[in-house]
Amino acid sequence: MLLGHGHPEVMEAVLEQLPKGMTFFANNAKGVELAEAIVEAVPCCEKVRFVASGGDADMYVIRLARAYTGKDKILKFEGGYHGMSAEAQMSLAPDKRVNFPQAVPDSAGIPQGVADQMLIAPFNDLAAVEVLLSEHDDIAAIIAEPLQRIITAAHGFLQGLRDLCDKHSILLIFDEIVTGFRLAYGGAQEQYGITPDICTLGKIIGGGFPLAALGASAEIMQHFDESIVGRDKWLMQLGTLSGNPIAAAAGLKTIEVLKREGSYDRLRDIGRRLQHVQSSALDAAGVPHQICGDETLFDIFFTAGQCRDYRTAKHDDPAQNVIYNATLRRHGIFKSPGKLYPSLAITAEDLEKTKFAVEQAVSFISLT
Ligand SMILES: Cc1ncc(COP(=O)(O)O)c(C=O)c1O
């Protein structure tokens, strides 16, 4: 909800669309308009297809990479979140440490065969990725969150992935469900200047309604067209709510507002202030911490140690996090357990209220 809830222009767009049709199980004018806006904004998207949730989009892009390359294995980073598909549930938040590249399911009910098709690497470890690519010639793609949760890619890591994918003729997938239209209008790929082969988008592009998308070059997206690729290479994709016009109208208006001059500067300014409010209170109380992520998406790790991947992020003290978040909530500030998403709706008054809640939370932590 980058514009906040109930943004007047978004509500107006939704109300205007409602009597014209809520869902058609078919392409529709608003969906087409949104697709065109995405293609204009996001570097890797020549064509897009809509689904109803980010997890669906991630599931389809894994299948798409397999269809395009004719290979089965997917390299995923430990701790990376890509929805609820069987593949995405591999080594998302494993309790037990196994040796890389073994995949560990985070959910019951997933056949062993899925784990056998996944290779897991530590985020930010280009050397580990390089070894895996040289040892396995059956990898279809690397899937990555360009900002993994709140762990930033080390300098050169994303470019390194791009180069390795090119060298080994495999696809690079960026999961931009969170970062798309947030880190910049063109997402993390614009912000970091690295263009993946395929990306997924969600959240912001639906303006708070169920809508997500996947996009890539026209050549890769051909696999959704049976008349071009033939039945054996065709990837069937459909869904009742895919690209429904209400969500498309909300998303279109949302990104129209975001495109206006100064939106991203304002968002970064709000993010900086939210970071400052927290770091200054924690510094004053002498609580070891660091703020990780991007000004548009970040959180606190309660550790002074370096957090560069899932395992080192475990140095974070989860008990402190729980107390901190619960105290904020008691004072009217709701923050998700692992991330703080600044929004353009945050006012100076909200910042003051946040400052007060943060001070309470920090003093509570200092006492425990
Ligand atoms: C990076 C990432 N990928 C995929 C998803 C799944 O999206 P959805 O909840 O819309 O299925 C999320 C959800 O938060 C996400 O953060």
The ligand as a Gaussian input file, in Angstrom:
#p B3LYP/6-31G(d) Opt

LIG

0 1
 C        9.510000     -11.410000      -2.533000
 C        8.133000     -11.999000      -2.492000
 N        7.787000     -12.890000      -3.417000
 C        6.558000     -13.441000      -3.441000
 C        5.607000     -13.101000      -2.513000
 C        4.261000     -13.751000      -2.545000
 O        3.294000     -12.829000      -2.923000
 P        1.752000     -13.076000      -2.540000
 O        1.632000     -12.963000      -1.061000
 O        1.003000     -12.029000      -3.302000
 O        1.413000     -14.463000      -3.032000
 C        5.926000     -12.172000      -1.532000
 C        4.928000     -11.777000      -0.512000
 O        5.182000     -11.017000       0.396000
 C        7.225000     -11.604000      -1.499000
 O        7.584000     -10.739000      -0.548000

